[in-house]
Amino acid sequence: MEIRKIYEVVPDRDASGEGMLRVIDESGEDYLFPKDWFVAVQPSAELLSALQIA
């Protein structure tokens, strides 16, 4: 995990109930991490478009 990097979260009700998030890391694998390690962001349409290009 890298500080200030945007990561994709996979919905997981069981993990969420335990205070965890299932996050896809740089390797493309998903792992559980504490929710409080992350801040949710709502990217603008422009940012989403730029991320799809990258």
Secondary structure, 3 states (H helix, E strand, C coil): CCCCCCCEEECCHHHHHCCEEEEECCCCCEEEEEHHHCCCCCCCHHHHHHHHHC
